[in-house]
Amino acid sequence: MHLERDLWDLRDHRGKEITPDVPESARWLLDHGAAGHLRPDVTAVLADRATLAAAARLLLDQHFTPVLSEMICAAAGLDLPLLEAPPNAQARLRRPRAPGFAEEVLRAYAYQCAMCGFDGRLGRNPVAIEAAHVRWHSQDGPDDLAKAVALCSLHHALFDCGVLGLRPDLHITVSPLYVAASQAGRAIDALAGQSLLHVRPGQPSVDAIYVNWHTIQVFKSHGHQAN
């Protein structure tokens, strides 16, 4: 590992600065309780929204795939489209997401897809499980548990496309316009009528008012034209 010392102020558990001549092995840093933060002059530069957006975009584009970039931004609470928009357009863009919202949703559903039960992990870290807004965040849906559900990446995409929906009793619906020939594709049809996974005790289920919004605005019924 290597920390760019022009950017980072690195100190041991006593608060003493760790100088650049010290080997930055992970073991050494852990043994000495190392903690770091950006230097004040760097923090001041990144206080400018455009500079922060440009720096984040550069790092993400050079070192990560688009899928991982989106995951990193979500985990860090970084709304790049909002930061990158011209100042006169930022007020018209969606508000920033509430910090910790995604984690709250995943925890409420025990880090499982509420439609298929997928709960894959990479080591101890859940993968491809996402917090899905029932009423979209961009359409004034609040960041609270009663309007969200944990879904795997596939079912999140199908839910947002209107292939999958919910009834008020929280049973899954499948668009009558959806077609598939393969066994994997037909597995989506098998979800029809199944109950959404229940949230953990003490947590609110999805509110019917948001289910109704999704049914009217997103779900592809016979009255909708598939794009």
DRENVEX-829948 format. One line per field, with one value per residue: x, y, z of N, C-alpha, C in turn; residue in three letters. Coordinates in nm, 2 decimals. Layout:
BEGIN
n_u <- [X; ...]
n_v <- [Y; ...]
n_w <- [Z; ...]
ca_u <- [X; ...]
ca_v <- [Y; ...]
ca_w <- [Z; ...]
c_u <- [X; ...]
c_v <- [Y; ...]
c_w <- [Z; ...]
residu <- [ALA; ...]
END
This chain:
BEGIN
n_u <- [0.08; 0.03; 0.05; -0.03; 0.17; 0.15; -0.11; -0.22; -0.23; -0.08; -0.09; 0.03; -0.10; -0.05; -0.07; 0.14; 0.31; 0.35; 0.62; 0.73; 0.95; 0.90; 0.83; 0.53; 0.38; 0.10; 0.08; 0.26; 0.13; -0.11; -0.02; 0.07; -0.15; -0.23; -0.38; -0.54; -0.60; -0.72; -0.50; -0.53; -0.51; -0.58; -0.84; -0.96; -0.95; -1.11; -1.35; -1.48; -1.74; -1.72; -1.45; -1.43; -1.61; -1.47; -1.23; -1.32; -1.45; -1.23; -1.07; -1.25; -1.30; -1.05; -0.97; -1.18; -1.46; -1.77; -1.99; -1.88; -1.81; -2.05; -2.14; -1.95; -1.99; -2.25; -2.20; -2.04; -2.20; -2.20; -2.31; -2.26; -2.38; -2.53; -2.33; -2.18; -2.34; -2.42; -2.42; -2.66; -2.84; -2.84; -3.03; -3.25; -3.21; -3.23; -3.26; -2.99; -2.92; -3.03; -2.79; -2.67; -2.91; -2.93; -2.79; -2.96; -3.19; -3.10; -3.02; -3.27; -3.39; -3.23; -3.00; -3.08; -3.23; -3.55; -3.72; -3.62; -3.46; -3.18; -2.86; -2.59; -2.24; -1.92; -1.67; -1.72; -1.88; -2.18; -2.29; -2.42; -2.67; -2.91; -3.05; -3.37; -3.58; -3.93; -4.12; -3.96; -3.66; -3.59; -3.84; -3.95; -3.97; -3.94; -3.65; -3.70; -3.77; -4.02; -4.07; -3.91; -3.72; -3.51; -3.33; -3.19; -2.94; -3.04; -3.32; -3.38; -3.33; -3.53; -3.75; -3.74; -3.77; -4.03; -4.10; -4.13; -4.35; -4.56; -4.84; -5.09; -5.10; -4.84; -4.75; -4.58; -4.59; -4.58; -4.52; -4.76; -4.66; -4.41; -4.18; -4.00; -3.78; -3.58; -3.48; -3.37; -3.48; -3.75; -3.77; -3.83; -4.11; -4.19; -4.20; -4.43; -4.71; -4.58; -4.50; -4.35; -4.05; -4.06; -3.99; -3.75; -3.84; -4.01; -3.96; -4.08; -4.31; -4.33; -4.51; -4.85; -4.92; -4.70; -4.66; -4.88; -4.82; -4.60; -4.72; -4.90; -4.73; -4.50; -4.51; -4.55; -4.84; -5.12; -5.21; -4.99; -4.72; -4.45; -4.11]
n_v <- [-0.12; 0.24; 0.57; 0.89; 1.14; 1.41; 1.45; 1.32; 1.32; 1.14; 0.96; 0.81; 0.61; 0.78; 1.02; 1.12; 1.23; 1.02; 0.98; 1.02; 0.84; 0.61; 0.27; 0.18; -0.06; -0.28; -0.42; -0.29; -0.04; -0.11; -0.22; 0.01; 0.16; 0.34; 0.63; 0.83; 1.14; 1.38; 1.64; 1.98; 2.18; 2.04; 1.95; 2.20; 2.26; 2.06; 2.14; 2.28; 2.22; 2.15; 2.09; 1.87; 1.69; 1.65; 1.54; 1.30; 1.18; 1.13; 0.96; 0.74; 0.67; 0.60; 0.38; 0.20; -0.01; 0.09; -0.03; -0.09; 0.17; 0.30; 0.16; 0.24; 0.52; 0.52; 0.39; 0.59; 0.80; 0.99; 1.20; 1.22; 1.31; 1.53; 1.69; 1.75; 1.90; 2.22; 2.52; 2.66; 2.47; 2.28; 2.31; 2.21; 1.95; 1.62; 1.59; 1.53; 1.19; 1.04; 1.00; 0.67; 0.55; 0.34; 0.13; 0.09; -0.01; -0.25; -0.39; -0.42; -0.61; -0.82; -0.84; -0.97; -1.04; -0.93; -1.05; -1.29; -1.40; -1.40; -1.39; -1.34; -1.32; -1.17; -1.29; -1.14; -0.94; -0.83; -0.88; -0.74; -0.67; -0.44; -0.12; -0.05; 0.20; 0.22; 0.42; 0.63; 0.80; 1.02; 1.11; 1.24; 1.06; 0.98; 0.92; 0.67; 0.38; 0.27; 0.30; 0.15; -0.13; -0.42; -0.55; -0.78; -0.71; -0.78; -0.81; -0.56; -0.40; -0.50; -0.43; -0.15; -0.11; -0.19; -0.45; -0.61; -0.59; -0.49; -0.60; -0.44; -0.61; -0.69; -0.90; -1.04; -0.91; -0.98; -0.84; -0.85; -0.81; -0.91; -1.13; -1.44; -1.69; -1.86; -2.09; -1.95; -1.69; -1.74; -1.79; -1.56; -1.53; -1.72; -1.59; -1.46; -1.39; -1.47; -1.40; -1.10; -1.09; -1.07; -0.79; -0.75; -0.81; -0.54; -0.35; -0.13; -0.23; -0.21; 0.08; 0.10; 0.32; 0.39; 0.16; 0.18; 0.40; 0.31; 0.10; 0.25; 0.43; 0.30; 0.01; -0.22; -0.27; -0.41; -0.17; -0.02; 0.08; -0.10; 0.01]
n_w <- [0.00; -0.04; 0.05; -0.07; 0.04; 0.01; 0.01; 0.23; 0.59; 0.81; 1.12; 1.43; 1.71; 1.92; 1.82; 1.69; 1.40; 1.12; 0.94; 0.59; 0.55; 0.68; 0.64; 0.47; 0.55; 0.58; 0.81; 0.99; 1.01; 1.13; 1.37; 1.49; 1.53; 1.33; 1.19; 0.94; 0.77; 0.53; 0.44; 0.56; 0.36; 0.14; 0.20; 0.19; -0.08; -0.19; -0.10; -0.28; -0.50; -0.77; -0.81; -0.63; -0.76; -1.00; -0.92; -0.79; -1.01; -1.18; -1.03; -1.01; -1.28; -1.37; -1.22; -1.16; -1.26; -1.42; -1.28; -1.02; -0.96; -0.92; -0.70; -0.51; -0.49; -0.39; -0.14; -0.02; -0.01; -0.22; -0.46; -0.77; -1.02; -0.92; -0.81; -1.04; -1.20; -1.35; -1.15; -1.17; -1.24; -1.04; -0.84; -0.95; -0.97; -0.82; -0.46; -0.23; -0.13; 0.18; 0.43; 0.51; 0.44; 0.25; 0.38; 0.60; 0.48; 0.36; 0.59; 0.72; 0.57; 0.62; 0.45; 0.21; -0.10; -0.14; -0.31; -0.44; -0.25; -0.27; -0.13; -0.15; -0.07; -0.06; 0.10; 0.40; 0.30; 0.16; -0.18; -0.48; -0.38; -0.33; -0.23; -0.31; -0.43; -0.40; -0.47; -0.68; -0.59; -0.74; -0.80; -0.59; -0.39; -0.05; 0.16; 0.33; 0.52; 0.48; 0.21; 0.06; -0.06; -0.03; -0.29; -0.52; -0.78; -1.04; -1.00; -0.90; -1.13; -1.30; -1.16; -1.16; -1.43; -1.48; -1.52; -1.31; -1.03; -0.75; -0.55; -0.34; -0.12; -0.10; -0.26; -0.54; -0.87; -1.22; -1.53; -1.79; -2.04; -2.05; -2.18; -2.23; -2.34; -2.26; -1.99; -1.77; -1.82; -1.79; -1.53; -1.41; -1.45; -1.27; -1.03; -0.99; -0.79; -0.56; -0.22; -0.10; 0.07; 0.42; 0.63; 0.90; 1.24; 1.40; 1.21; 0.95; 0.69; 0.33; 0.24; 0.12; -0.03; -0.18; -0.32; -0.48; -0.63; -0.78; -0.93; -1.09; -1.22; -1.31; -1.35; -1.61; -1.74; -1.93; -2.04; -2.07; -2.29; -2.39; -2.38]
ca_u <- [0.00; 0.11; -0.04; 0.04; 0.18; 0.11; -0.26; -0.27; -0.16; -0.08; -0.04; 0.01; -0.20; -0.01; -0.09; 0.27; 0.31; 0.43; 0.70; 0.74; 1.06; 0.86; 0.76; 0.39; 0.32; -0.03; 0.11; 0.32; 0.03; -0.21; 0.04; 0.09; -0.27; -0.23; -0.50; -0.50; -0.70; -0.67; -0.44; -0.62; -0.52; -0.65; -0.98; -1.01; -0.96; -1.22; -1.47; -1.54; -1.81; -1.68; -1.33; -1.46; -1.67; -1.37; -1.14; -1.39; -1.47; -1.10; -1.03; -1.34; -1.28; -0.91; -0.94; -1.29; -1.56; -1.89; -2.07; -1.81; -1.81; -2.18; -2.14; -1.86; -2.06; -2.36; -2.15; -1.98; -2.30; -2.15; -2.40; -2.18; -2.46; -2.56; -2.21; -2.13; -2.43; -2.39; -2.48; -2.80; -2.92; -2.83; -3.15; -3.36; -3.18; -3.28; -3.19; -2.89; -2.98; -3.00; -2.68; -2.71; -3.04; -2.91; -2.76; -3.08; -3.28; -3.04; -3.02; -3.40; -3.42; -3.12; -2.91; -3.13; -3.32; -3.69; -3.80; -3.57; -3.38; -3.04; -2.79; -2.45; -2.14; -1.78; -1.62; -1.83; -1.95; -2.29; -2.27; -2.53; -2.79; -2.93; -3.17; -3.46; -3.69; -4.05; -4.14; -3.82; -3.60; -3.60; -3.98; -3.99; -3.99; -3.86; -3.55; -3.73; -3.78; -4.15; -4.09; -3.79; -3.70; -3.38; -3.34; -3.06; -2.92; -3.13; -3.46; -3.39; -3.34; -3.66; -3.85; -3.74; -3.82; -4.17; -4.13; -4.18; -4.43; -4.62; -4.98; -5.10; -5.07; -4.70; -4.72; -4.51; -4.66; -4.50; -4.58; -4.81; -4.58; -4.28; -4.16; -3.87; -3.78; -3.49; -3.52; -3.34; -3.57; -3.88; -3.77; -3.90; -4.25; -4.22; -4.21; -4.57; -4.79; -4.51; -4.50; -4.23; -3.98; -4.09; -3.88; -3.72; -3.94; -4.00; -3.93; -4.20; -4.31; -4.35; -4.64; -4.93; -4.93; -4.59; -4.68; -4.98; -4.74; -4.52; -4.82; -4.95; -4.63; -4.38; -4.54; -4.60; -4.96; -5.17; -5.23; -4.86; -4.65; -4.31; -4.02]
ca_v <- [0.00; 0.36; 0.69; 1.01; 1.22; 1.55; 1.46; 1.26; 1.34; 1.01; 0.97; 0.69; 0.62; 0.89; 1.15; 1.16; 1.22; 0.91; 1.05; 0.94; 0.74; 0.49; 0.17; 0.18; -0.19; -0.28; -0.47; -0.18; 0.06; -0.16; -0.23; 0.14; 0.24; 0.45; 0.69; 0.94; 1.23; 1.47; 1.76; 2.09; 2.25; 1.95; 1.96; 2.33; 2.26; 1.97; 2.20; 2.33; 2.11; 2.11; 2.02; 1.74; 1.60; 1.62; 1.45; 1.17; 1.12; 1.09; 0.83; 0.63; 0.63; 0.54; 0.27; 0.11; -0.03; 0.16; -0.09; -0.06; 0.32; 0.33; 0.11; 0.32; 0.64; 0.49; 0.37; 0.71; 0.91; 1.08; 1.21; 1.28; 1.39; 1.66; 1.77; 1.78; 1.99; 2.36; 2.57; 2.70; 2.35; 2.19; 2.32; 2.13; 1.81; 1.55; 1.62; 1.42; 1.08; 1.04; 0.91; 0.55; 0.49; 0.21; 0.03; 0.07; -0.10; -0.39; -0.45; -0.45; -0.73; -0.92; -0.85; -1.06; -0.99; -0.96; -1.12; -1.42; -1.45; -1.40; -1.33; -1.37; -1.24; -1.18; -1.28; -1.09; -0.83; -0.86; -0.83; -0.73; -0.65; -0.30; -0.06; -0.01; 0.29; 0.19; 0.55; 0.67; 0.91; 1.14; 1.15; 1.29; 0.95; 1.00; 0.81; 0.60; 0.23; 0.23; 0.32; 0.09; -0.27; -0.47; -0.63; -0.81; -0.62; -0.82; -0.78; -0.41; -0.34; -0.53; -0.35; -0.01; -0.12; -0.22; -0.59; -0.66; -0.49; -0.54; -0.57; -0.38; -0.71; -0.71; -1.01; -0.99; -0.92; -0.98; -0.77; -0.94; -0.78; -0.97; -1.26; -1.50; -1.83; -1.95; -2.13; -1.84; -1.58; -1.78; -1.79; -1.44; -1.56; -1.80; -1.50; -1.40; -1.44; -1.50; -1.29; -1.03; -1.13; -0.98; -0.72; -0.80; -0.76; -0.40; -0.26; -0.11; -0.29; -0.10; 0.14; 0.07; 0.44; 0.39; 0.05; 0.23; 0.49; 0.22; 0.03; 0.34; 0.51; 0.22; -0.13; -0.23; -0.35; -0.41; -0.04; 0.05; 0.04; -0.13; 0.09]
ca_w <- [0.00; -0.05; 0.07; -0.12; 0.16; -0.02; 0.04; 0.36; 0.72; 0.88; 1.25; 1.51; 1.81; 2.01; 1.75; 1.63; 1.25; 1.06; 0.83; 0.47; 0.54; 0.75; 0.55; 0.49; 0.54; 0.65; 0.95; 1.07; 1.03; 1.22; 1.50; 1.55; 1.54; 1.24; 1.14; 0.85; 0.72; 0.43; 0.49; 0.56; 0.23; 0.04; 0.23; 0.15; -0.22; -0.22; -0.05; -0.40; -0.55; -0.90; -0.79; -0.57; -0.86; -1.10; -0.86; -0.78; -1.14; -1.23; -0.96; -1.04; -1.42; -1.39; -1.13; -1.13; -1.36; -1.39; -1.17; -0.89; -0.93; -0.86; -0.56; -0.42; -0.47; -0.30; -0.01; 0.03; -0.01; -0.31; -0.57; -0.87; -1.11; -0.86; -0.80; -1.17; -1.27; -1.34; -1.03; -1.19; -1.26; -0.92; -0.76; -1.01; -0.96; -0.70; -0.34; -0.19; -0.05; 0.32; 0.47; 0.58; 0.40; 0.18; 0.48; 0.68; 0.40; 0.35; 0.73; 0.75; 0.50; 0.65; 0.34; 0.12; -0.20; -0.09; -0.41; -0.46; -0.13; -0.29; -0.01; -0.18; 0.00; -0.09; 0.23; 0.49; 0.24; 0.07; -0.31; -0.57; -0.30; -0.34; -0.17; -0.42; -0.40; -0.47; -0.54; -0.71; -0.53; -0.83; -0.81; -0.46; -0.29; 0.07; 0.19; 0.45; 0.50; 0.43; 0.07; -0.01; -0.04; -0.07; -0.41; -0.60; -0.89; -1.15; -0.97; -0.89; -1.26; -1.36; -1.09; -1.21; -1.57; -1.48; -1.55; -1.18; -0.95; -0.62; -0.52; -0.21; -0.01; -0.11; -0.34; -0.66; -1.00; -1.34; -1.64; -1.89; -2.16; -2.03; -2.25; -2.23; -2.40; -2.19; -1.85; -1.68; -1.84; -1.74; -1.38; -1.36; -1.44; -1.15; -0.91; -0.99; -0.68; -0.44; -0.12; -0.07; 0.20; 0.53; 0.70; 1.03; 1.34; 1.44; 1.09; 0.87; 0.55; 0.23; 0.25; 0.01; -0.11; -0.27; -0.41; -0.58; -0.73; -0.87; -1.02; -1.19; -1.30; -1.36; -1.39; -1.75; -1.75; -2.07; -2.08; -2.10; -2.41; -2.35; -2.45]
c_u <- [0.09; 0.01; 0.04; 0.04; 0.15; -0.04; -0.30; -0.17; -0.18; -0.02; -0.06; -0.08; -0.17; -0.03; 0.03; 0.26; 0.40; 0.50; 0.71; 0.85; 1.02; 0.79; 0.61; 0.33; 0.20; -0.01; 0.16; 0.21; -0.07; -0.15; 0.06; -0.03; -0.28; -0.37; -0.46; -0.62; -0.64; -0.61; -0.54; -0.63; -0.59; -0.80; -1.04; -1.04; -1.09; -1.35; -1.55; -1.61; -1.76; -1.54; -1.34; -1.51; -1.56; -1.27; -1.20; -1.40; -1.34; -1.06; -1.12; -1.31; -1.15; -0.89; -1.05; -1.38; -1.68; -1.97; -2.01; -1.82; -1.94; -2.19; -2.06; -1.93; -2.17; -2.31; -2.10; -2.08; -2.27; -2.24; -2.33; -2.27; -2.50; -2.44; -2.16; -2.22; -2.39; -2.47; -2.63; -2.89; -2.93; -2.96; -3.26; -3.33; -3.23; -3.19; -3.09; -2.96; -2.94; -2.89; -2.73; -2.84; -3.02; -2.88; -2.88; -3.17; -3.23; -3.05; -3.17; -3.45; -3.31; -3.03; -2.95; -3.22; -3.46; -3.77; -3.75; -3.49; -3.23; -2.97; -2.64; -2.36; -2.00; -1.70; -1.73; -1.91; -2.06; -2.25; -2.40; -2.66; -2.80; -3.06; -3.25; -3.57; -3.82; -4.11; -4.00; -3.78; -3.61; -3.74; -4.04; -4.02; -3.89; -3.76; -3.59; -3.77; -3.91; -4.17; -3.98; -3.79; -3.57; -3.40; -3.20; -3.06; -3.02; -3.27; -3.48; -3.41; -3.48; -3.77; -3.86; -3.78; -3.97; -4.20; -4.19; -4.25; -4.48; -4.77; -4.98; -5.07; -4.92; -4.67; -4.67; -4.60; -4.55; -4.58; -4.63; -4.74; -4.45; -4.28; -4.02; -3.88; -3.69; -3.54; -3.49; -3.44; -3.71; -3.89; -3.83; -4.05; -4.29; -4.24; -4.35; -4.65; -4.72; -4.51; -4.36; -4.18; -4.02; -3.97; -3.86; -3.82; -3.91; -3.97; -4.06; -4.19; -4.34; -4.50; -4.72; -4.94; -4.82; -4.60; -4.78; -4.91; -4.67; -4.61; -4.87; -4.84; -4.52; -4.42; -4.60; -4.72; -5.00; -5.19; -5.11; -4.80; -4.50; -4.22; -3.91]
c_v <- [0.12; 0.48; 0.81; 1.11; 1.37; 1.57; 1.42; 1.30; 1.21; 1.01; 0.84; 0.71; 0.73; 1.02; 1.20; 1.13; 1.10; 0.97; 0.96; 0.83; 0.61; 0.40; 0.16; 0.04; -0.20; -0.33; -0.37; -0.08; 0.02; -0.17; -0.10; 0.23; 0.36; 0.50; 0.81; 1.02; 1.32; 1.59; 1.88; 2.16; 2.17; 1.95; 2.09; 2.33; 2.18; 2.03; 2.26; 2.21; 2.06; 2.04; 1.88; 1.64; 1.56; 1.52; 1.31; 1.10; 1.06; 0.96; 0.72; 0.58; 0.56; 0.41; 0.17; 0.10; 0.06; 0.10; -0.07; 0.09; 0.36; 0.28; 0.19; 0.45; 0.62; 0.47; 0.50; 0.82; 1.02; 1.09; 1.29; 1.36; 1.53; 1.75; 1.83; 1.88; 2.13; 2.41; 2.61; 2.59; 2.26; 2.20; 2.24; 1.99; 1.75; 1.59; 1.50; 1.31; 1.09; 0.95; 0.79; 0.49; 0.35; 0.10; -0.01; -0.03; -0.24; -0.46; -0.50; -0.58; -0.84; -0.95; -0.96; -0.99; -1.03; -1.03; -1.27; -1.48; -1.45; -1.33; -1.35; -1.27; -1.27; -1.17; -1.25; -0.98; -0.87; -0.80; -0.84; -0.73; -0.50; -0.25; 0.00; 0.08; 0.23; 0.31; 0.61; 0.80; 1.04; 1.19; 1.18; 1.18; 0.98; 0.89; 0.76; 0.46; 0.19; 0.25; 0.25; -0.06; -0.32; -0.57; -0.66; -0.72; -0.65; -0.77; -0.63; -0.35; -0.37; -0.46; -0.21; 0.00; -0.14; -0.36; -0.65; -0.55; -0.56; -0.51; -0.51; -0.48; -0.76; -0.85; -0.96; -1.01; -0.92; -0.93; -0.87; -0.92; -0.85; -1.11; -1.31; -1.65; -1.92; -1.98; -2.02; -1.72; -1.62; -1.79; -1.66; -1.46; -1.63; -1.71; -1.45; -1.47; -1.47; -1.37; -1.23; -1.08; -1.02; -0.91; -0.78; -0.74; -0.61; -0.30; -0.25; -0.18; -0.17; -0.05; 0.13; 0.20; 0.44; 0.27; 0.10; 0.32; 0.41; 0.15; 0.12; 0.40; 0.42; 0.09; -0.13; -0.33; -0.35; -0.27; 0.04; 0.00; 0.02; -0.05; 0.00]
c_w <- [0.00; -0.04; 0.02; -0.01; 0.14; 0.01; 0.18; 0.48; 0.79; 1.01; 1.33; 1.62; 1.92; 1.95; 1.69; 1.48; 1.21; 0.94; 0.71; 0.46; 0.61; 0.65; 0.58; 0.48; 0.62; 0.79; 1.04; 1.10; 1.14; 1.36; 1.57; 1.56; 1.45; 1.20; 1.05; 0.81; 0.62; 0.49; 0.47; 0.43; 0.13; 0.07; 0.18; 0.00; -0.26; -0.17; -0.17; -0.47; -0.68; -0.89; -0.73; -0.67; -0.96; -1.04; -0.84; -0.91; -1.20; -1.16; -1.00; -1.19; -1.45; -1.32; -1.11; -1.25; -1.32; -1.28; -1.04; -0.86; -0.87; -0.72; -0.46; -0.39; -0.37; -0.16; 0.06; 0.04; -0.11; -0.44; -0.68; -0.97; -1.05; -0.85; -0.94; -1.25; -1.26; -1.22; -1.05; -1.21; -1.13; -0.84; -0.82; -1.01; -0.83; -0.58; -0.31; -0.11; 0.09; 0.36; 0.55; 0.54; 0.34; 0.29; 0.57; 0.61; 0.39; 0.49; 0.76; 0.69; 0.51; 0.53; 0.24; 0.02; -0.15; -0.19; -0.43; -0.35; -0.15; -0.18; -0.03; -0.11; -0.06; 0.04; 0.32; 0.42; 0.14; -0.07; -0.39; -0.50; -0.29; -0.27; -0.29; -0.37; -0.47; -0.54; -0.56; -0.63; -0.61; -0.85; -0.67; -0.36; -0.17; 0.10; 0.33; 0.42; 0.45; 0.28; -0.01; 0.02; -0.09; -0.18; -0.46; -0.72; -1.01; -1.12; -0.95; -1.03; -1.32; -1.29; -1.14; -1.36; -1.58; -1.52; -1.42; -1.11; -0.82; -0.62; -0.38; -0.10; -0.02; -0.17; -0.48; -0.78; -1.11; -1.46; -1.74; -2.03; -2.16; -2.10; -2.24; -2.27; -2.31; -2.05; -1.75; -1.69; -1.78; -1.59; -1.33; -1.35; -1.31; -1.02; -0.89; -0.88; -0.56; -0.35; -0.11; 0.06; 0.31; 0.59; 0.84; 1.13; 1.39; 1.33; 1.01; 0.73; 0.46; 0.23; 0.11; -0.08; -0.21; -0.37; -0.52; -0.68; -0.83; -0.97; -1.13; -1.28; -1.37; -1.42; -1.52; -1.75; -1.90; -2.12; -2.11; -2.23; -2.36; -2.44; -2.52]
residu <- [MET; HIS; LEU; GLU; ARG; ASP; LEU; TRP; ASP; LEU; ARG; ASP; HIS; ARG; GLY; LYS; GLU; ILE; THR; PRO; ASP; VAL; PRO; GLU; SER; ALA; ARG; TRP; LEU; LEU; ASP; HIS; GLY; ALA; ALA; GLY; HIS; LEU; ARG; PRO; ASP; VAL; THR; ALA; VAL; LEU; ALA; ASP; ARG; ALA; THR; LEU; ALA; ALA; ALA; ALA; ARG; LEU; LEU; LEU; ASP; GLN; HIS; PHE; THR; PRO; VAL; LEU; SER; GLU; MET; ILE; CYS; ALA; ALA; ALA; GLY; LEU; ASP; LEU; PRO; LEU; LEU; GLU; ALA; PRO; PRO; ASN; ALA; GLN; ALA; ARG; LEU; ARG; ARG; PRO; ARG; ALA; PRO; GLY; PHE; ALA; GLU; GLU; VAL; LEU; ARG; ALA; TYR; ALA; TYR; GLN; CYS; ALA; MET; CYS; GLY; PHE; ASP; GLY; ARG; LEU; GLY; ARG; ASN; PRO; VAL; ALA; ILE; GLU; ALA; ALA; HIS; VAL; ARG; TRP; HIS; SER; GLN; ASP; GLY; PRO; ASP; ASP; LEU; ALA; LYS; ALA; VAL; ALA; LEU; CYS; SER; LEU; HIS; HIS; ALA; LEU; PHE; ASP; CYS; GLY; VAL; LEU; GLY; LEU; ARG; PRO; ASP; LEU; HIS; ILE; THR; VAL; SER; PRO; LEU; TYR; VAL; ALA; ALA; SER; GLN; ALA; GLY; ARG; ALA; ILE; ASP; ALA; LEU; ALA; GLY; GLN; SER; LEU; LEU; HIS; VAL; ARG; PRO; GLY; GLN; PRO; SER; VAL; ASP; ALA; ILE; TYR; VAL; ASN; TRP; HIS; THR; ILE; GLN; VAL; PHE; LYS; SER; HIS; GLY; HIS; GLN; ALA; ASN]
END
